[in-house]
Amino acid sequence: VNVDDYKTAFLTLAKMKAQYKEISRLSLSNPADVTKLHAFVKDKGIKEKVLNLLFGSERNPEIRPNIIFDITAKHLHDLQEIAGLATQAGYDPECIHILYVLTQWKTAFRRNMARSRVVASNIFIETHRGATQTLQRILSGDLPNTIDGAINIVLCNPENTEFYPGSKVIKDFTYI
């Protein structure tokens, strides 16, 4: 589950159909437009709708699929919310894991500026700072009791990433 996929989908719909004209001319390479698109998706309540579909009363309680949330977790309550809903839906806290990809902010910023969706600098810094604070809280044991699985921190160092020969498929990487 990645909120950026919803942003791209809404932008595609806006360009293909006469729907959502207020976002039809936005460009993912323009940081101001990315901010507007983020606000648009947030105002639509997409996150809440997705969480309700995954964990709400309308779903089949016997089916609990594996779900990966691709989030920055710039606030600890983001993790608490998802884990709380998951345990209410019958997921065992021991099966709720955290995989944190630790990237130096300079490397992450360079990647942000080089990709097709560019986040504004102030939002990038705020998000990176918040995610760092969340990781510090996780490492100090400040986790809700609804998360009791593994916590792995991937050290996002390209020099420590090993690929299968002749492939872009990752074979191994450094993590703790």
N, C-alpha and C positions, 0 to 999 in steps of 0.2 A: 504494500500500500504506500504510494508515493504521491503526495499532493501536487507535485510538479506535473505528473501525468494528467491530472484534472485541468491544470492551467493550459497545457498544450491542447487537450481535447476541446475545451471551450473556445480557444482561439481558432482551432480548425473549424469547429461548427460555425463560428461567427463569420469566417471567410467563405465557407461553402454555402451557407444559407443566409437568408435575410433575418437572422436571429442574432440577438446580442450585438446590435450595431455599435454600442458604446465601446466595445473592445475590438471591433473588426479591423481597425487600423493599427493596433498595437504591435510592437516588434519586440521579440525576446532579446534582441541584442541591445535594446535601449533600457538602461537601468530604471529610468522613470516609468517606462511602460510596464516593466516587470513588477514594479511596486503597485501600479494601478491594477494589473491583472491579479496580483495576490489579494488585494483588497476586494476585488470583484468576486473571486472564488470564496473568500472568507464570508462575505455578505450573503452568498448563496447558501451558506450552511452545509457545504459539501462534507466537511470533516464529520460533523454530527450525523449526517445522513449515512455516511459509510460506516461509522462506528455502530449505529443502530442496526444496519443491515447485518453486520458481522456478529454483534453481541446482543441485539435486542430481542424482544419477545416474539417477533415474527419469524425468526430463524428456527430451524429444526434443532432442538436441544440435544439430540443424539449425535449430531455432526459437529465436530470441533476440528476444523482443518488447521494445518500449520499456516501461520500468518507471519509475514515479516513486515514491520513498519519501518520505512526508510524516513527517519525524522532526525532533526538536529538535536532534539531534546535540550533546547536552550533554556528550558525551565524544567525543574525536577517534576513539577506537577503534570507535565506532558506524559512522563512515564507512569506516574501514579494513576492518572486517568485511564490510560489504556490497560494497565495491569489490573486495576480495580474492576473495570468492565469485563475483562477476560475471566477473572476469578468468579465474578457473579454469573458468568455464562457457563461455568463448570470447568474451566481450565485449572489445572493444578499449579500452584505457585512454583513448584519445583521444575515445571516445564516452561516457565517464563524466563527467557534468557536475554542478556544484553550483549550486543556486539558493537563495540565502540571503535570507530576508525579514527585514530589519532594522527592528525596531519598538522605540521607546523603552519602557522597562520600565513607566513609569506608564501609557502608553496600553495596553500589553498587559495589565497588571493590571486596568485598568478594564474592558477587554473580557472578561477571564476572569470577573470578578464579575457581568457582565451576561448571559452566555450560559447555555445550559441545562445544560452540564457545567462545574461549578466545581471547579477544582483548589485544594487547600489552600494557604494563603499561603506556608508554609515550603517546600513542594515547588515552587511557582511560582518563588520567588526562587532556589532552588537550580538549577532548570532554566534559568532565564534567565541566571544567572551562568555556568553551564557552557557554554551555547550561545555566550555572548559570548567566553569563553576559547577555544572551538573556532574561532570566527571570527578571533580574534587570531592563532591558530596558522596558520590557512589563509593569512591575509594576510602572514604572515612566511615563507611558503613551506614550512611544515612539513606537507607532504602526502605520503601514500604514493605510490609510483610507479605504483600501480594506478589513480590518478586523474590524467588528463592532458587533460581536456576543458576547456570554458569554466567560468569561475567568475563568476557574476553576483550582485550584491547589490542587491536591490530595496529602495529607501528607502521604507518604508511610511508615507508621508505622504499622508493623504487629499487635502490641498490640491494635490498634484501628480499626482493620478490623474485621467485624462481618460476620460470615458465617451462612447459613441456617443449622439448626440442622441435623447432620449426612451427611453433604454434603461439597463439596469443592467449592460450588457456593457462591459467595460473596453476602451478603444481604445489607451491608452498610459499609462505610468507612469514615474517616475524610477528609474533604475538605473545602476549602475556595473559 
